[in-house]
Amino acid sequence: MKTGIRLALSSVLGLVAVGLILFLPAGTLKYWQGWVFIAVFTLATLIPTIYLARKNPAALQRRMHGGPQAETRTAQKVIITGSFLDLFAMMVLSAFDHRMGWSTVPPWLSVLGDVLVVVGLSIAMLVVVENSYAAATVTVESGQRVVSGGLYKFVRHPMYVGNVVMMMGIPLALDSYWALLFLVPGFAVLVFRILDEEKLLTQELAGYREYTQRVRYRLVPNVW
């Protein structure tokens, strides 16, 4: 199947899935936070995806080939499954919280949450532009080089920085404080993914060990 058709199909199915995940537990279509989130998420992913399709289709292919089944390492299959479940639970609880009124996020803070989602996704896409080998799976390909410029000068895993920023924004964007609790297991899963990924990169990617000596921090400068 051609990349364009696959991309269009996955986009439509993704929108339908997100709609069901949000509006079924919300119990209503009168959920402006859900609609704004879907619009923001769609635009923040569609624009850079079109850019990659035109400028670097190989990088786009790597980003589209993801999920537990695409992982070659057992540990990563478990980790990515946990990550998906955490994100799913975060969105469902956010919508259900909105329905039940357990917590109420001010509109300005919901908008700020959408901004965080855009910033997080933008960071992740910028990483793909800087490093075309930044795949959705943990792997080392033939001819792959260590990228140490751009955002990689500051932390070793800038794409995951984008993931963290996005996760922080989702509950706020969807009108829930309680769903922020899922940040804890989400961060834990991300830490395990990074540690296992670095184990592979150190073993199989030439120059990566030296890179870790130059750039000491994995996710947050001066912290970890």
N, C-alpha and C positions, 0 to 999 in steps of 0.2 A: 504494500500500500504506500502511495506517495506521501512524503512528509506533510505536504499541505493538507491532504485529506485527513491524515491521522491527527494533525494539529487541530483542525476544525472539529472533528468528531470528539476528540478528547476534551476540547473546550466546552462544547455543548453538554456533554455528559457531566463534566465537572460542575458547570453552572446548575444543572438539574440536581445533582447530588448535594451541593451546598444549599440550594433552596430547600430541599427536603430536610436536611440536617437542621436548618434554622427555623423554618416556618411550622413544621410539625410540632416540635416541642413548644414553640411560642404560642401555638393554638390560634393564630390569627395572621392575616396578611397585613394588618395595620401595625407594622413593626418597622418604623422608618430606619431604625439603626441597622436592621438586617438588610434592607434595600440599599442603604448607603454603603454598607460594608461590601456587598456583592459588586456594586458599581465600582468602588475604589479598587477592590482586589482584581477585578477583571481588567480595568484600564492599566493598573500597575504591572500586570503580567503580560497583557496582550501587546502593549507598545514595544517593550524590549524583546519580546518573542519575535515580533515581525522584524525588528532590527537584526536579530541573530539569523533569522531565516534568509535575509538578504546578504548579510556581511560574513557570517560564519556558520553555515548550516551544519558543519561537523560538531560544533559546540552545542548547537541546539539538539542534535541527535543524542548527544551524551546526556543532556538535561532531561530529555523525554524518556530515556531508558532508565527507569527507577522503580522503587518499590521492593518489598521483601523478596519476591521471586527473582529479581534482577541481581541481588547481592550474591556474591560467590562465597563469602565467609559466613559460617553459621552464626557467629556472634553478631554480625551485622544484620542478619535476617531477624534475629530476636530484637535487636536494638531498634531497627527501623519500624518493626511492627509495634513496639512499645511507643515509639514517637507518634505514629499515626493514630493509635488508640488514645493517646493523651490529647492530641489536637482535636480529635472527634469529640471526646468527653468535654473538653473545654468549650467547644462551640455549642454542644447540646445543653450543657448546664447554663451557659450564658443565656440562651434563648428561653430555657425553662425558668430561670431566675427572673427574666423580664415578664414572663407570664404570671408568675406567682407574686411578684413584687417584693421579693426578699431584700433586694438592695436596688437603689436607684442612682444611676450615674448621671450627673448633670450633662445637658446637651453639649456644652463646650468641652467637657472631658471626653465625651464620646467622639467628638470631632478630632480631638487630640489623639485618641486611640487610632482613628483612621489614618492620621498623619504618621503615626509610628508604624502602622502596617505598610504604608507607602515607602517610608524610609528604609524599613527592614528589607522589603522586596527589592528596592533600588540598590541597596548595598550588595545583596546576593547577585543581582544581575550585573553590576559593575565588576564583581569578582570574575564572573564568567567571561566578560569582555577582556579582562586583564589576563586570565588564565583559561585558555580554551579547553584544558584538560580537567577543569573543575566539573566533574560528572556528578550525577545524582547517586551514584554507587561508589563504594570504596574499592578502588582498583588502581593498578599501575599499568599504563599502556606502553607499547613499544615506541621509542623516540620521545617519551615524556621527559621534560626538564623541570627542574626546581624553579619556580617563579618567586622572586624575592623583591620585585618592585611594586609600586603602587601601594595598595592597602596591605600587601604582604610585608611591607617594611615595618609595620607596627605590631601586628599579631600574626600568628601562624595560620589561623583559621578565620579569616574575615567573613567568609560566607556564613559561618555559624553565628558570627556577631549579628549579621542581618536576621538570622532566624530568631535569635533572642529578642531583638528589638520588635520583630513582628509579633512574637508570642506575647510580649508585654502589652501590645496594643490591642490584640483581639478581644479580650474580655471587656475592656473599657469601651471599645467601639460598639460592642454588642450589648451594652447596658448591664454589666454585671461586675460586682466586686468579688462575689464568692468564687467565680471561675478563675480568679487570679491564683487560687490555691493550686491549680494544675500547673502553675509555673514551676513548682518544686520538683515534681516527677519529670517534667519536661526538661529542666536543667540537668537533672541527674542522668537522664537518658543521653543527653547531648554530651555530657562529660565522658560517659562510657564509650560513645561513638568516637570521640576525639582520641581517647587513649588507645583504642583498638586501631584506629586509622593510622596514628603515628607509629604504632608498632610495625604495621605493614610498610609504610613509607620509609622508615628507617632501614628496614631489611632489603627493600627492593628498588628504591628510587635513589640513584646515584646523586650524592651531594646533599641529601636531605639532612643527614646527621650534622653536617657542617652548618647548614642553614639554621637548625635548632640552636646551635651555639651562638649564632649571631643575633637571632630573634628569640629572646628567652620566653616571651609570653604567648600563650596559646589563644586566649580569648579576650582578656581584659588587661591592658598595660598596667604594670606594677602590682597586679593582683594574682593572675594565674595564666 
